[in-house]
Amino acid sequence: MSDKDVTKEDKLGIIASHIRNIKVNKFNLELTILEEEASTSPNEADITSINAQIAVYNSKMSALEAKYTAVQAE
């Protein structure tokens, strides 16, 4: 399968799917932080770790959004 077998619309759909998955995962992490903060003794190390994971998701989302824009311009 060559690149020519994957249409522009296919590429945009695949990228959009990845972006959506990242948004879902990020939302799950935000809920995990909310739950942790609601506990009687929140674990700050866990919250810090989760925030780091969210930062990674934000970076990935930015890269995918840039790729989406580039594919749109093709």
Buried (B, 14 or more C-beta within 10 A) or exposed (E): EEEEEEEEEEBBEBBEEBBEEBEEBBEEBEEBBEEBEEEEEEEEEEBEEBEEEBEEBEEBBEEBEEBBEEBEEE
